[in-house]
Amino acid sequence: MLKLITQSSDLPVSLTDIKAHLVIEHTADDTRLTALAWAAVLYIEKETNRSFTANTYDLILSGFADRIYLPMPPLASITSVTYYDTDNQLQTLDSADYYLITGRWRQAYIEPVTSYPATYSRPDAVTVRFVTGAANDEMFKLAVKLLVGHWNENREGQDVPHGFDRILNCLTNWREVI
């Protein structure tokens, strides 16, 4: 199970950039444009299964696996790996006991240096807390601006424009050269 712990409060595309893209100079629509920008960020993250904002998640598992894949790439950092030992006591796994395999866009994972410790039998036996996000992606910023512009002009919920779909496809199907 993936649980959002903290969500970024920093809009990854500035309101100034959005207004410049839309050629809006007044401040009357700032609140609405900010809300549309956040909706666009969340929409793009959901559609791409990627995180473009700094969010903290808990990945909750019933036990250790040989490889534990961390969703919502890119990974910024692992905060902790905790588990309930065979005595049902909460423990923290030392970072020296696992390898972190990551890249800019591929799904990161951890695997043990030798083997993981045994855990108590419970649905939340292991929790990996991690931070995601890469707000400096220019294609993502363009997608946000295009979607905000579309929603700003088409308030009745028309389909997204073709150009946006193409960018979303690129963001979804990014292949990192390793």
C-alpha positions in Angstrom: 0.0 0.0 0.0 1.2 3.5 -0.9 0.4 6.3 1.6 1.0 9.9 0.9 2.6 11.4 4.1 3.4 15.0 3.1 2.6 16.8 -0.2 4.6 19.6 -1.6 3.3 23.1 -0.9 5.5 24.6 -3.6 3.9 24.9 -7.0 6.5 23.5 -9.4 5.6 26.1 -12.1 5.5 29.7 -10.9 2.3 31.7 -11.3 4.4 34.3 -13.0 5.4 31.7 -15.7 1.8 30.6 -16.1 0.6 34.1 -16.5 3.3 34.9 -19.0 2.4 31.8 -21.0 -1.3 32.9 -20.9 -0.4 36.6 -21.6 -2.3 37.7 -18.4 -1.0 40.8 -16.6 -3.7 41.4 -14.0 -4.0 39.7 -10.6 -7.8 39.2 -10.6 -7.5 35.5 -11.6 -4.4 34.5 -9.5 -6.3 32.3 -7.1 -8.2 30.5 -9.8 -5.0 30.1 -11.9 -3.1 28.7 -8.9 -5.9 26.2 -8.3 -5.9 25.2 -12.0 -2.1 24.8 -11.8 -2.3 22.4 -8.8 -5.1 20.5 -10.5 -2.8 20.2 -13.6 0.1 19.0 -11.5 -2.0 16.3 -9.8 -3.6 15.3 -13.1 -0.2 14.9 -14.8 1.3 13.0 -11.9 -1.7 10.6 -11.8 -1.6 10.0 -15.6 2.1 9.4 -15.7 2.6 7.6 -12.4 5.5 9.9 -11.8 6.2 12.6 -9.2 7.1 16.0 -10.3 6.7 17.6 -6.8 8.6 16.8 -3.6 6.2 14.4 -1.8 6.9 12.0 1.0 5.3 8.5 0.8 5.2 5.4 2.9 5.3 2.1 1.0 3.7 -0.4 3.5 4.4 -4.1 2.9 3.6 -7.3 4.6 7.2 -8.4 4.5 10.5 -7.9 2.8 10.9 -8.9 -0.9 14.2 -9.6 -2.8 13.6 -6.3 -4.5 11.4 -3.6 -3.2 10.3 -1.3 -6.0 9.5 2.3 -5.0 6.7 3.8 -7.1 6.3 7.4 -8.3 9.8 8.0 -9.8 12.0 9.8 -9.7 13.3 9.0 -6.2 14.9 11.9 -4.3 15.8 10.0 -1.1 14.9 7.2 1.3 14.1 8.6 4.7 13.9 5.2 6.5 13.2 1.5 6.2 11.4 0.2 9.3 10.1 -3.2 10.2 8.6 -5.2 13.0 11.0 -7.9 14.1 9.9 -11.4 15.1 9.1 -10.1 18.6 6.8 -7.5 17.1 9.1 -4.6 18.0 9.6 -1.8 15.6 13.2 -1.6 14.2 15.0 0.6 11.7 17.0 -1.1 9.0 20.5 0.4 8.7 21.1 1.9 5.2 24.3 -0.1 5.0 22.2 -3.3 5.0 20.6 -2.5 1.6 21.5 -1.3 -1.8 19.6 1.5 -3.5 19.4 1.2 -7.3 18.1 4.4 -9.0 18.2 6.6 -12.0 16.7 9.9 -13.0 13.4 8.4 -14.3 13.4 4.7 -13.8 11.7 3.1 -10.9 14.1 2.9 -8.0 14.4 -0.2 -5.9 16.2 -1.5 -2.9 17.7 -5.0 -2.3 19.6 -6.5 0.6 23.3 -6.6 0.9 23.0 -10.1 2.2 19.5 -10.8 3.4 16.7 -8.9 5.1 15.9 -9.7 8.7 12.8 -11.8 9.6 9.6 -9.9 10.3 6.6 -10.4 12.4 3.5 -11.6 10.5 1.4 -8.5 10.1 0.1 -6.5 7.0 2.4 -3.5 7.9 5.5 -5.4 8.7 7.8 -3.2 6.6 7.5 0.5 5.8 9.8 2.3 3.4 9.5 6.1 3.8 10.8 8.0 0.7 10.8 11.3 -1.0 10.1 11.8 -4.7 10.0 14.6 -7.2 11.7 16.4 -10.0 10.1 19.8 -10.5 12.8 21.1 -12.8 11.6 19.1 -15.9 10.9 21.6 -18.6 8.5 19.3 -20.5 6.4 18.8 -17.4 6.3 22.6 -16.9 5.1 23.1 -20.4 2.4 20.4 -19.9 1.2 22.3 -16.8 1.1 25.6 -18.7 -0.8 24.0 -21.6 -3.3 22.3 -19.4 -3.9 25.4 -17.3 -4.3 27.4 -20.5 -6.8 24.9 -21.9 -8.8 24.8 -18.7 -8.7 28.6 -18.4 -10.2 28.9 -21.9 -12.6 25.9 -21.8 -14.3 25.9 -18.5 -16.9 23.4 -19.5 -14.4 20.5 -19.3 -13.7 19.8 -23.0 -11.1 17.2 -23.9 -7.4 18.1 -23.5 -5.7 19.4 -26.7 -3.7 17.1 -28.9 -0.4 18.8 -28.2 -0.9 18.2 -24.5 -1.6 14.5 -25.1 1.7 14.2 -27.0 3.7 15.8 -24.2 1.9 13.6 -21.6 2.8 10.5 -23.8 6.5 11.6 -23.7 6.4 12.1 -19.9 4.7 8.7 -19.5 6.9 6.7 -21.8 10.3 8.3 -20.9 13.1 5.8 -21.3 16.3 6.5 -19.5 19.5 5.6 -21.2 21.5 3.6 -18.7 
